[in-house]
Amino acid sequence: MPETSAAPPTPPNLFSYATKELSQDAFICWLLGWADPRFAQQGPEVHQCARAVLNAFYATASRSLPSDIREVTVYRQDRNIDVWVELRTGHEFYAVLIEDKTSTGAHSGQLRRYRETMAKGENKAKRNYDDQHLLCIFFKTFDQCDYENIREHGFEVFDRGALLKCIEPFAHCGNAIVHDFYYRMRGIEDEVEAFRTTPIAQWKGQMWVGFYKELRRLMGDRVRWGWVNNVAGGYWGCWWAWRSGLPYFQLRETQAALCASEIGDAAAKKELQERWHGIARDLAKKLDLPLVRPKHMRLGSTMTIAAVSCDYRQADTRGFVDLDATVEFLKRFDELANSWPIDNAPSQAQ
């Protein structure tokens, strides 16, 4: 009987090993360096890929890439700016400032400082770039909940989806670096989206990100999500508040609960926890909601008021998530918020 041939092994990918932001910086510098017109004949497809990325950067701001580019100069780690690129046309200079992030976000006013650095000419080129000549890009290859603060600082978001769309036509151009970076990004995207095609009992890692992103799309901007650190190593969390002064609803991967945060001293926390648990228990009984007393009524900056006694994720007959049914199940808890006695909620509750 002939043996069944196994699928060929996946070749090693450079960017599966070079996963840090500095490695991603290096790729961005390398690729955009190819946008210089001097390299159009040496590596035409990589040059076209680099120009496609620059075009896509400008398109995010509803602007057009400057025409007649004569020279492209790439700068890295200049005054703590990850990458910036100068485009010289016949008689003008343009700058593309790139803040490169993998899984982290912007912090400590860095975006404001970087814009000021470029505007004041405190850069290696010693040139001042006004808003007409400066484009600021927030280059993000992993997901985050929202980008409101990024856009408030005048940065355009260029995420993994935009990147994949841009470089996919060049994935098989014969250049191993472009090929490997594309498939590294494609692998992340596939893992994020795998929650749709993986039984809920087998979810892990970035699948939670994909699921929470979809919940936010279906339930609106009140839903927020992100990585939550704790002594056990952390988890992907998702949460939303109904009104100020009420407990909020939190998903902790496979678990769901009502929680409260930052409520006074230990005595105040304990009193509030017990009182709110009693309210939640009584309302759950009245509204037929599956809420129970948590196994551990710990006190901390975040404390659990009541726990959902079942898996909040609704599955179809094959064990895959039924998104519509899951959203309907979660929305049932809005009834609890609508019935909550407001005068039982201290003003400092979040």
One Martini backbone bead per residue (centre of mass of N, CA, C, O) as a GRO file, in nm:
protein
  350
    1MET     BB    1   0.094   0.037   0.026
    2PRO     BB    2   0.096   0.357  -0.024
    3GLU     BB    3   0.228   0.636   0.084
    4THR     BB    4   0.155   0.926   0.234
    5SER     BB    5   0.225   1.237   0.159
    6ALA     BB    6   0.372   1.492   0.301
    7ALA     BB    7   0.394   1.794   0.383
    8PRO     BB    8   0.586   2.040   0.335
    9PRO     BB    9   0.800   2.214   0.489
   10THR     BB   10   0.858   2.503   0.649
   11PRO     BB   11   1.050   2.743   0.594
   12PRO     BB   12   1.262   2.947   0.706
   13ASN     BB   13   1.215   3.263   0.886
   14LEU     BB   14   1.369   3.543   0.965
   15PHE     BB   15   1.108   3.689   1.124
   16SER     BB   16   1.084   3.456   1.344
   17TYR     BB   17   1.355   3.570   1.485
   18ALA     BB   18   1.316   3.879   1.395
   19THR     BB   19   1.086   4.036   1.627
   20LYS     BB   20   1.185   4.308   1.672
   21GLU     BB   21   1.173   4.644   1.624
   22LEU     BB   22   1.463   4.669   1.510
   23SER     BB   23   1.412   4.472   1.278
   24GLN     BB   24   1.182   4.637   1.152
   25ASP     BB   25   1.341   4.888   1.103
   26ALA     BB   26   1.540   4.758   0.905
   27PHE     BB   27   1.334   4.687   0.691
   28ILE     BB   28   1.228   4.968   0.632
   29CYS     BB   29   1.498   5.088   0.548
   30TRP     BB   30   1.566   4.891   0.324
   31LEU     BB   31   1.315   4.931   0.148
   32LEU     BB   32   1.316   5.250   0.120
   33GLY     BB   33   1.593   5.262  -0.016
   34TRP     BB   34   1.471   5.141  -0.293
   35ALA     BB   35   1.317   5.416  -0.382
   36ASP     BB   36   1.546   5.502  -0.523
   37PRO     BB   37   1.609   5.571  -0.860
   38ARG     BB   38   1.896   5.426  -0.877
   39PHE     BB   39   1.736   5.122  -0.827
   40ALA     BB   40   1.536   5.055  -1.068
   41GLN     BB   41   1.739   4.847  -1.223
   42GLN     BB   42   1.859   4.653  -1.002
   43GLY     BB   43   1.548   4.634  -0.849
   44PRO     BB   44   1.247   4.671  -0.970
   45GLU     BB   45   1.052   4.525  -0.765
   46VAL     BB   46   1.156   4.653  -0.504
   47HIS     BB   47   1.118   4.940  -0.593
   48GLN     BB   48   0.810   4.916  -0.635
   49CYS     BB   49   0.747   4.837  -0.345
   50ALA     BB   50   0.855   5.094  -0.212
   51ARG     BB   51   0.667   5.288  -0.367
   52ALA     BB   52   0.403   5.161  -0.268
   53VAL     BB   53   0.445   5.235   0.028
   54LEU     BB   54   0.465   5.539  -0.006
   55ASN     BB   55   0.192   5.573  -0.139
   56ALA     BB   56   0.032   5.456   0.105
   57PHE     BB   57   0.109   5.663   0.309
   58TYR     BB   58  -0.021   5.907   0.161
   59ALA     BB   59  -0.309   5.786   0.136
   60THR     BB   60  -0.382   5.799   0.444
   61ALA     BB   61  -0.380   6.137   0.395
   62SER     BB   62  -0.489   6.217   0.114
   63ARG     BB   63  -0.218   6.196  -0.052
   64SER     BB   64   0.056   6.260  -0.266
   65LEU     BB   65   0.323   6.164  -0.401
   66PRO     BB   66   0.586   6.308  -0.484
   67SER     BB   67   0.715   6.423  -0.762
   68ASP     BB   68   1.017   6.383  -0.889
   69ILE     BB   69   1.213   6.187  -0.752
   70ARG     BB   70   1.571   6.196  -0.691
   71GLU     BB   71   1.587   6.128  -0.368
   72VAL     BB   72   1.664   5.881  -0.102
   73THR     BB   73   1.675   5.920   0.258
   74VAL     BB   74   1.779   5.724   0.538
   75TYR     BB   75   1.681   5.729   0.885
   76ARG     BB   76   1.813   5.610   1.208
   77GLN     BB   77   1.789   5.700   1.519
   78ASP     BB   78   1.692   6.010   1.522
   79ARG     BB   79   1.616   6.139   1.803
   80ASN     BB   80   1.445   5.855   1.850
   81ILE     BB   81   1.368   5.806   1.572
   82ASP     BB   82   1.322   5.537   1.406
   83VAL     BB   83   1.215   5.661   1.115
   84TRP     BB   84   1.337   5.859   0.835
   85VAL     BB   85   1.241   6.019   0.518
   86GLU     BB   86   1.394   6.169   0.240
   87LEU     BB   87   1.254   6.372  -0.025
   88ARG     BB   88   1.390   6.464  -0.337
   89THR     BB   89   1.331   6.698  -0.554
   90GLY     BB   90   1.401   6.942  -0.762
   91HIS     BB   91   1.324   7.183  -0.502
   92GLU     BB   92   1.240   6.976  -0.267
   93PHE     BB   93   1.159   6.872   0.074
   94TYR     BB   94   1.068   6.559   0.224
   95ALA     BB   95   0.901   6.396   0.510
   96VAL     BB   96   0.903   6.064   0.667
   97LEU     BB   97   0.763   5.970   0.965
   98ILE     BB   98   0.844   5.668   1.164
   99GLU     BB   99   0.652   5.485   1.391
  100ASP     BB  100   0.756   5.181   1.525
  101LYS     BB  101   0.537   4.893   1.586
  102THR     BB  102   0.425   4.615   1.741
  103SER     BB  103   0.293   4.562   2.061
  104THR     BB  104   0.321   4.848   2.122
  105GLY     BB  105   0.289   5.184   2.228
  106ALA     BB  106   0.251   5.493   2.282
  107HIS     BB  107   0.466   5.729   2.478
  108SER     BB  108   0.566   6.006   2.655
  109GLY     BB  109   0.522   6.216   2.410
  110GLN     BB  110   0.677   6.123   2.146
  111LEU     BB  111   0.512   6.235   1.903
  112ARG     BB  112   0.542   6.533   1.963
  113ARG     BB  113   0.853   6.544   1.964
  114TYR     BB  114   0.902   6.448   1.672
  115ARG     BB  115   0.761   6.677   1.527
  116GLU     BB  116   0.938   6.901   1.648
  117THR     BB  117   1.207   6.806   1.535
  118MET     BB  118   1.122   6.852   1.236
  119ALA     BB  119   1.022   7.153   1.254
  120LYS     BB  120   1.313   7.264   1.391
  121GLY     BB  121   1.570   7.102   1.266
  122GLU     BB  122   1.647   6.851   1.479
  123ASN     BB  123   1.825   6.706   1.245
  124LYS     BB  124   2.045   6.569   1.024
  125ALA     BB  125   1.945   6.772   0.790
  126LYS     BB  126   1.869   7.061   0.903
  127ARG     BB  127   1.545   7.065   0.864
  128ASN     BB  128   1.241   7.222   0.801
  129TYR     BB  129   0.906   7.079   0.846
  130ASP     BB  130   0.617   7.124   0.737
  131ASP     BB  131   0.301   7.003   0.688
  132GLN     BB  132   0.347   6.983   0.373
  133HIS     BB  133   0.646   6.819   0.424
  134LEU     BB  134   0.498   6.631   0.642
  135LEU     BB  135   0.486   6.279   0.734
  136CYS     BB  136   0.303   6.078   0.973
  137ILE     BB  137   0.378   5.741   1.084
  138PHE     BB  138   0.199   5.459   1.220
  139PHE     BB  139   0.365   5.152   1.250
  140LYS     BB  140   0.149   4.856   1.276
  141THR     BB  141   0.167   4.491   1.320
  142PHE     BB  142  -0.004   4.497   1.560
  143ASP     BB  143  -0.268   4.516   1.771
  144GLN     BB  144  -0.513   4.768   1.866
  145CYS     BB  145  -0.792   4.909   1.975
  146ASP     BB  146  -0.690   5.216   1.925
  147TYR     BB  147  -0.607   5.560   1.753
  148GLU     BB  148  -0.680   5.839   1.873
  149ASN     BB  149  -0.409   5.947   1.993
  150ILE     BB  150  -0.250   5.934   1.732
  151ARG     BB  151  -0.423   6.133   1.559
  152GLU     BB  152  -0.401   6.378   1.755
  153HIS     BB  153  -0.074   6.391   1.669
  154GLY     BB  154  -0.067   6.359   1.338
  155PHE     BB  155  -0.103   6.053   1.277
  156GLU     BB  156  -0.085   5.786   1.061
  157VAL     BB  157  -0.226   5.473   1.004
  158PHE     BB  158  -0.020   5.169   0.952
  159ASP     BB  159  -0.118   4.859   0.912
  160ARG     BB  160  -0.114   4.530   0.843
  161GLY     BB  161  -0.329   4.540   0.622
  162ALA     BB  162  -0.193   4.761   0.451
  163LEU     BB  163   0.072   4.611   0.409
  164LEU     BB  164  -0.028   4.355   0.269
  165LYS     BB  165  -0.162   4.494   0.028
  166CYS     BB  166   0.105   4.626  -0.074
  167ILE     BB  167   0.314   4.353  -0.081
  168GLU     BB  168   0.178   4.109  -0.220
  169PRO     BB  169   0.269   4.151  -0.529
  170PHE     BB  170   0.592   4.095  -0.408
  171ALA     BB  171   0.630   3.813  -0.261
  172HIS     BB  172   0.739   3.675  -0.564
  173CYS     BB  173   1.006   3.847  -0.675
  174GLY     BB  174   1.282   3.694  -0.543
  175ASN     BB  175   1.291   3.823  -0.257
  176ALA     BB  176   1.357   3.707   0.058
  177ILE     BB  177   1.281   3.949   0.240
  178VAL     BB  178   1.002   4.010   0.135
  179HIS     BB  179   0.890   3.729   0.164
  180ASP     BB  180   0.932   3.696   0.477
  181PHE     BB  181   0.773   3.944   0.571
  182TYR     BB  182   0.506   3.876   0.451
  183TYR     BB  183   0.474   3.589   0.598
  184ARG     BB  184   0.481   3.701   0.879
  185MET     BB  185   0.227   3.880   0.851
  186ARG     BB  186   0.039   3.657   0.749
  187GLY     BB  187   0.059   3.483   1.005
  188ILE     BB  188  -0.065   3.685   1.200
  189GLU     BB  189  -0.334   3.722   1.053
  190ASP     BB  190  -0.420   3.423   1.063
  191GLU     BB  191  -0.424   3.400   1.373
  192VAL     BB  192  -0.635   3.619   1.430
  193GLU     BB  193  -0.858   3.473   1.229
  194ALA     BB  194  -0.878   3.171   1.359
  195PHE     BB  195  -1.141   3.194   1.537
  196ARG     BB  196  -1.340   3.116   1.297
  197THR     BB  197  -1.181   2.804   1.243
  198THR     BB  198  -1.184   2.744   1.560
  199PRO     BB  199  -1.248   2.589   1.820
  200ILE     BB  200  -1.310   2.727   2.127
  201ALA     BB  201  -1.134   2.509   2.288
  202GLN     BB  202  -0.859   2.613   2.096
  203TRP     BB  203  -0.793   2.878   2.187
  204LYS     BB  204  -0.522   3.124   2.117
  205GLY     BB  205  -0.372   3.402   2.151
  206GLN     BB  206  -0.453   3.592   1.871
  207MET     BB  207  -0.751   3.500   1.866
  208TRP     BB  208  -0.850   3.700   2.081
  209VAL     BB  209  -0.805   3.951   1.918
  210GLY     BB  210  -0.999   3.887   1.688
  211PHE     BB  211  -1.251   3.862   1.866
  212TYR     BB  212  -1.245   4.147   1.997
  213LYS     BB  213  -1.254   4.305   1.737
  214GLU     BB  214  -1.535   4.196   1.657
  215LEU     BB  215  -1.691   4.295   1.901
  216ARG     BB  216  -1.637   4.595   1.852
  217ARG     BB  217  -1.776   4.602   1.575
  218LEU     BB  218  -2.063   4.494   1.685
  219MET     BB  219  -2.080   4.686   1.973
  220GLY     BB  220  -1.868   4.905   1.972
  221ASP     BB  221  -1.665   5.154   2.133
  222ARG     BB  222  -1.717   5.057   2.430
  223VAL     BB  223  -1.528   4.846   2.345
  224ARG     BB  224  -1.242   4.702   2.506
  225TRP     BB  225  -0.888   4.607   2.461
  226GLY     BB  226  -0.620   4.394   2.610
  227TRP     BB  227  -0.344   4.362   2.794
  228VAL     BB  228  -0.324   4.182   3.113
  229ASN     BB  229  -0.156   4.215   3.398
  230ASN     BB  230  -0.031   3.953   3.619
  231VAL     BB  231   0.090   3.712   3.838
  232ALA     BB  232   0.010   3.478   3.615
  233GLY     BB  233   0.097   3.651   3.323
  234GLY     BB  234  -0.172   3.704   3.189
  235TYR     BB  235  -0.421   3.851   2.954
  236TRP     BB  236  -0.688   3.872   2.743
  237GLY     BB  237  -0.891   4.161   2.741
  238CYS     BB  238  -1.242   4.266   2.790
  239TRP     BB  239  -1.434   4.583   2.806
  240TRP     BB  240  -1.728   4.746   2.968
  241ALA     BB  241  -1.925   5.027   3.030
  242TRP     BB  242  -2.228   5.171   3.112
  243ARG     BB  243  -2.179   5.359   3.374
  244SER     BB  244  -2.101   5.577   3.585
  245GLY     BB  245  -2.084   5.393   3.892
  246LEU     BB  246  -2.047   5.113   3.768
  247PRO     BB  247  -1.999   4.826   3.689
  248TYR     BB  248  -1.804   4.617   3.486
  249PHE     BB  249  -1.737   4.432   3.195
  250GLN     BB  250  -1.546   4.117   3.175
  251LEU     BB  251  -1.306   3.955   2.970
  252ARG     BB  252  -1.109   3.636   3.032
  253GLU     BB  253  -1.146   3.488   2.785
  254THR     BB  254  -1.328   3.226   2.914
  255GLN     BB  255  -1.419   3.458   3.103
  256ALA     BB  256  -1.676   3.627   3.309
  257ALA     BB  257  -1.739   3.962   3.462
  258LEU     BB  258  -1.792   4.163   3.736
  259CYS     BB  259  -1.641   4.488   3.799
  260ALA     BB  260  -1.400   4.682   3.995
  261SER     BB  261  -1.225   5.005   4.048
  262GLU     BB  262  -1.069   5.202   4.257
  263ILE     BB  263  -1.191   5.161   4.583
  264GLY     BB  264  -1.039   5.278   4.805
  265ASP     BB  265  -1.004   5.107   5.072
  266ALA     BB  266  -1.030   4.800   5.203
  267ALA     BB  267  -1.301   4.846   5.348
  268ALA     BB  268  -1.449   4.969   5.104
  269LYS     BB  269  -1.411   4.733   4.912
  270LYS     BB  270  -1.555   4.514   5.076
  271GLU     BB  271  -1.829   4.653   5.100
  272LEU     BB  272  -1.880   4.685   4.797
  273GLN     BB  273  -1.853   4.395   4.705
  274GLU     BB  274  -2.090   4.282   4.872
  275ARG     BB  275  -2.312   4.475   4.780
  276TRP     BB  276  -2.286   4.425   4.471
  277HIS     BB  277  -2.330   4.126   4.479
  278GLY     BB  278  -2.620   4.137   4.587
  279ILE     BB  279  -2.736   4.292   4.350
  280ALA     BB  280  -2.652   4.099   4.125
  281ARG     BB  281  -2.798   3.848   4.234
  282ASP     BB  282  -3.088   3.963   4.232
  283LEU     BB  283  -3.097   4.048   3.931
  284ALA     BB  284  -3.027   3.775   3.807
  285LYS     BB  285  -3.278   3.631   3.908
  286LYS     BB  286  -3.486   3.821   3.772
  287LEU     BB  287  -3.327   3.798   3.467
  288ASP     BB  288  -3.187   3.529   3.409
  289LEU     BB  289  -2.875   3.528   3.505
  290PRO     BB  290  -2.542   3.376   3.503
  291LEU     BB  291  -2.476   3.452   3.826
  292VAL     BB  292  -2.201   3.431   4.062
  293ARG     BB  293  -1.998   3.360   4.301
  294PRO     BB  294  -1.688   3.388   4.346
  295LYS     BB  295  -1.432   3.194   4.444
  296HIS     BB  296  -1.270   3.476   4.471
  297MET     BB  297  -1.271   3.766   4.700
  298ARG     BB  298  -1.067   3.976   4.598
  299LEU     BB  299  -0.846   4.242   4.668
  300GLY     BB  300  -0.800   4.533   4.449
  301SER     BB  301  -0.781   4.733   4.185
  302THR     BB  302  -0.931   4.470   4.093
  303MET     BB  303  -1.270   4.344   4.133
  304THR     BB  304  -1.492   4.089   4.187
  305ILE     BB  305  -1.847   4.054   4.195
  306ALA     BB  306  -1.924   3.860   3.945
  307ALA     BB  307  -1.986   3.547   3.781
  308VAL     BB  308  -1.996   3.367   3.501
  309SER     BB  309  -2.113   3.023   3.485
  310CYS     BB  310  -2.039   3.036   3.176
  311ASP     BB  311  -1.982   3.025   2.853
  312TYR     BB  312  -2.022   3.309   2.658
  313ARG     BB  313  -1.966   3.143   2.423
  314GLN     BB  314  -2.122   3.068   2.123
  315ALA     BB  315  -2.197   2.762   1.966
  316ASP     BB  316  -2.205   2.549   1.730
  317THR     BB  317  -2.227   2.218   1.625
  318ARG     BB  318  -1.893   2.229   1.573
  319GLY     BB  319  -1.760   2.454   1.790
  320PHE     BB  320  -1.805   2.725   1.670
  321VAL     BB  321  -1.847   3.044   1.660
  322ASP     BB  322  -2.136   3.246   1.741
  323LEU     BB  323  -2.156   3.573   1.711
  324ASP     BB  324  -2.453   3.653   1.735
  325ALA     BB  325  -2.511   3.488   1.994
  326THR     BB  326  -2.292   3.618   2.169
  327VAL     BB  327  -2.395   3.908   2.159
  328GLU     BB  328  -2.675   3.847   2.277
  329PHE     BB  329  -2.572   3.743   2.545
  330LEU     BB  330  -2.416   4.002   2.635
  331LYS     BB  331  -2.666   4.200   2.613
  332ARG     BB  332  -2.823   4.093   2.860
  333PHE     BB  333  -2.646   4.264   3.070
  334ASP     BB  334  -2.785   4.540   3.019
  335GLU     BB  335  -3.027   4.488   3.203
  336LEU     BB  336  -2.872   4.521   3.465
  337ALA     BB  337  -2.793   4.819   3.428
  338ASN     BB  338  -3.092   4.928   3.401
  339SER     BB  339  -3.150   4.809   3.716
  340TRP     BB  340  -2.950   4.970   3.865
  341PRO     BB  341  -2.889   5.126   4.165
  342ILE     BB  342  -2.735   5.426   4.173
  343ASP     BB  343  -2.720   5.487   4.494
  344ASN     BB  344  -2.503   5.229   4.516
  345ALA     BB  345  -2.292   5.422   4.371
  346PRO     BB  346  -1.997   5.538   4.387
  347SER     BB  347  -1.826   5.805   4.249
  348GLN     BB  348  -1.535   5.644   4.225
  349ALA     BB  349  -1.639   5.462   4.031
  350GLN     BB  350  -1.561   5.271   3.707
   0.00000   0.00000   0.00000
